[in-house]
Amino acid sequence: MNVAERHRFILSQLTERSRASVAELARSAKTSEMTIRRDLELLESRGALRRVHGGAVSTLLSGVEPPYAVRAMVGGDAKAKLADEVVRLLNDGETVALDTGTTAVAVAQAMAGHRFTVTPLSLHAAFALSESEGIRLLVPGGQVRPGELSFYGETALRTFEDLRYDTFILGCCGIDVANGATAYNLDDVHVKRTAAASARRIILVATAEKLGRVALGRICAVEQIDIVVTDAPQGNPVIEDLRAAGVNIRHV
């Protein structure tokens, strides 16, 4: 396993069992206990776990979104492929609202070399977009949530109430037909919902594990979503339900 694979493996083990020993993790990952201890030290610094004698315990609560720094450590290649497909669906010159999250940052990076007017919902995406000469960057303002660096509050909401976009690129914490697109943080949900209402079309981008998951706050109904870009395999039951509901599915 490389570093990202080990981190993903460690987090998955703690999700399943809440606690794991260094010896168990090293044996399963086929690496040294010293390497695992270094991994645990880094993951602890990012809020993903707490080290205890001989191992680690999870600090991630059920039904709560993992910290941004943890999510940014995994799935980089998959997110980059999703981002490339999303950008292929845009036309140069479009006005775009771009959601929060690690996949949205990958989309921001994939926009390099194109001409868009973009309003990002987070400073993470804004920093990525600021490096591209072809991007006209409109920052919404408002308060900023620590870690996620997402904009929230009345100032952010007014931006999306006053402006109109060709496309909203929506990242979510969960998606299914019955509940639509959902997210964990309610401050973020309000901004996402207002951004969705400001756009002519919605492109939702989701890694496979988000399909069928339901988070606390509802962003929008499935009927409002035009396209879903995902790395879930053909035949996934949630994808088939979305397709039956009239959503255009793009697999990568």
C-alpha positions in Angstrom: 0.0 0.0 0.0 1.1 3.6 -0.7 0.6 6.3 1.9 -2.9 7.3 0.8 -4.0 3.7 0.6 -2.7 3.0 4.2 -4.5 6.1 5.5 -7.8 5.0 3.8 -7.3 1.5 5.2 -6.7 2.7 8.7 -9.7 5.0 8.7 -11.9 2.2 7.3 -10.7 -0.2 10.1 -11.6 2.4 12.8 -15.0 3.1 11.2 -15.8 -0.6 11.4 -14.3 -1.4 14.9 -13.8 2.0 16.6 -10.4 0.8 17.8 -7.4 -1.0 16.3 -3.9 -1.9 17.5 -0.7 -0.9 15.8 0.3 -4.6 15.4 -3.0 -5.5 13.7 -2.8 -2.6 11.3 0.8 -3.3 10.4 0.0 -7.0 9.8 -3.0 -6.3 7.6 -1.3 -3.5 5.7 1.9 -5.6 5.3 4.1 -2.8 6.6 6.2 -2.0 9.7 4.8 -0.9 13.0 7.0 2.2 12.9 5.3 3.1 9.6 1.8 2.7 11.1 2.8 4.8 14.1 3.8 7.6 11.8 0.5 7.2 9.9 -1.4 7.4 13.2 0.5 10.5 14.3 -0.4 12.3 11.0 -4.0 11.2 11.1 -4.3 12.4 14.7 -2.9 15.8 13.8 -5.8 16.1 11.3 -8.5 15.2 13.7 -9.3 11.7 12.3 -8.4 9.6 15.3 -6.9 9.6 18.8 -3.8 7.6 19.6 -4.0 5.3 22.7 -1.5 2.8 24.2 -0.8 0.3 21.5 -3.1 1.7 18.8 -5.8 4.2 18.0 -9.5 4.9 18.4 -11.8 6.8 16.1 -12.9 10.3 16.9 -15.3 10.6 14.0 -18.9 10.5 15.1 -21.5 8.6 13.2 -23.6 10.9 11.0 -20.9 13.7 11.1 -18.8 14.7 8.1 -15.1 13.8 8.5 -12.8 16.9 8.7 -11.8 18.4 5.4 -8.1 17.6 6.0 -9.0 13.9 6.3 -11.2 13.8 3.2 -8.4 15.6 1.2 -6.0 12.7 2.0 -8.0 10.0 0.1 -9.4 9.5 -3.4 -7.3 12.0 -5.2 -7.1 10.2 -8.5 -10.8 9.4 -8.6 -11.7 13.0 -7.8 -9.5 14.3 -10.6 -11.2 12.0 -13.1 -14.6 13.2 -11.9 -13.4 16.8 -12.2 -12.2 16.4 -15.8 -15.6 15.0 -16.8 -17.4 17.8 -15.1 -15.4 20.5 -16.9 -16.0 18.7 -20.2 -19.7 19.4 -19.6 -19.1 23.1 -19.4 -18.8 25.6 -22.3 -16.2 28.4 -22.2 -17.8 31.6 -21.1 -20.2 30.0 -18.7 -21.1 31.5 -15.3 -20.6 28.8 -12.6 -21.3 28.4 -8.9 -18.9 25.9 -7.5 -19.7 24.0 -4.3 -17.5 23.2 -1.2 -15.5 20.1 -0.6 -12.5 18.2 -1.8 -14.1 17.1 -5.1 -15.0 20.7 -5.9 -11.4 21.7 -5.4 -10.4 19.1 -7.9 -13.0 20.7 -10.3 -11.4 24.1 -9.6 -8.0 22.7 -10.5 -9.4 21.1 -13.7 -10.8 24.5 -14.9 -7.2 25.7 -15.6 -6.9 26.7 -19.2 -10.6 27.5 -19.6 -12.6 30.7 -19.5 -15.4 30.8 -16.8 -16.8 33.2 -14.4 -16.9 31.3 -11.1 -18.3 31.9 -7.7 -16.8 29.3 -5.3 -18.6 28.4 -2.0 -15.3 27.9 -0.2 -11.9 29.5 0.2 -10.2 26.2 -0.7 -11.8 26.4 -4.2 -11.1 30.1 -4.4 -7.4 29.6 -3.8 -7.3 26.9 -6.5 -9.2 29.1 -9.0 -7.0 32.1 -8.3 -4.1 30.5 -10.0 -5.8 30.3 -13.4 -5.6 33.3 -15.7 -8.8 32.4 -17.7 -11.0 32.4 -14.6 -13.0 35.5 -13.6 -13.3 34.9 -9.9 -16.3 36.3 -7.9 -16.0 35.5 -4.1 -19.3 35.6 -2.2 -18.1 36.8 1.2 -19.7 36.0 4.5 -18.4 34.1 7.5 -16.0 31.3 6.9 -16.3 27.8 8.6 -13.0 26.6 10.1 -11.4 23.7 8.3 -14.0 23.5 5.5 -13.4 27.2 4.8 -16.9 27.4 3.3 -18.8 30.7 3.2 -22.0 30.9 5.2 -24.4 33.5 6.6 -26.5 36.3 5.2 -23.8 37.9 3.1 -23.1 34.6 1.3 -26.9 33.9 0.8 -27.5 37.4 -0.6 -24.8 36.8 -3.3 -26.7 33.8 -4.7 -30.1 35.5 -4.3 -28.8 38.5 -6.4 -26.9 36.6 -9.1 -27.9 34.0 -11.7 -25.6 31.2 -13.0 -25.6 28.9 -16.0 -24.5 26.0 -13.9 -24.2 25.0 -10.2 -21.6 22.3 -9.7 -23.0 20.6 -6.5 -21.0 18.3 -4.3 -23.0 16.5 -1.6 -22.6 14.2 1.4 -25.4 11.9 0.2 -27.8 11.3 -2.7 -30.7 9.1 -3.3 -34.1 9.4 -5.1 -36.2 9.6 -2.0 -34.2 12.3 -0.2 -32.4 14.1 -3.0 -29.0 15.7 -2.3 -28.2 16.1 1.3 -25.3 17.5 3.4 -24.3 17.4 7.1 -23.7 21.0 8.0 -26.8 23.1 8.1 -25.1 26.4 7.5 -23.6 24.9 4.3 -27.0 23.5 3.4 -28.6 26.9 3.3 -26.0 28.3 1.0 -26.0 25.3 -1.3 -29.8 25.4 -1.5 -29.7 29.1 -2.5 -26.9 28.5 -5.0 -29.0 25.7 -6.5 -32.0 28.0 -6.9 -29.8 30.6 -8.7 -28.6 28.2 -11.5 -30.2 27.2 -14.8 -28.9 23.7 -14.4 -27.3 21.6 -11.6 -24.4 19.1 -12.2 -24.0 16.9 -9.1 -20.6 15.2 -8.7 -20.3 12.3 -6.3 -17.9 9.5 -5.5 -19.5 6.1 -5.3 -19.7 5.9 -1.5 -22.1 8.9 -1.4 -24.7 7.1 -3.3 -27.5 5.9 -1.0 -26.2 7.9 1.9 -28.6 10.4 3.6 -27.2 13.3 5.6 -29.0 15.7 7.9 -29.9 18.6 5.7 -31.7 18.5 2.4 -30.3 20.6 -0.4 -32.6 19.8 -3.3 -34.8 17.2 -4.8 -33.7 14.8 -7.5 -36.0 16.5 -9.9 -33.9 19.6 -9.7 -30.7 17.8 -10.7 -29.9 17.6 -14.4 -26.7 15.5 -14.5 -24.9 13.2 -12.0 -21.2 12.6 -12.6 -20.0 9.6 -10.6 -17.4 6.8 -10.5 -20.0 4.3 -9.3 -20.2 1.2 -11.6 -23.0 0.6 -14.1 -25.8 -1.3 -12.5 -25.5 0.4 -9.1 -29.1 0.4 -7.7 -29.0 4.1 -6.7 -27.8 5.0 -10.1 -30.6 3.0 -11.8 -33.1 4.8 -9.6 -31.7 8.2 -10.5 -31.8 7.3 -14.2 -35.4 6.1 -13.9 -36.2 9.5 -12.3 -34.9 11.2 -15.4 -31.4 12.2 -14.3 -28.6 12.1 -16.9 -25.9 9.8 -15.5 -22.2 10.2 -16.6 -19.8 7.5 -15.5 -16.1 7.9 -15.3 
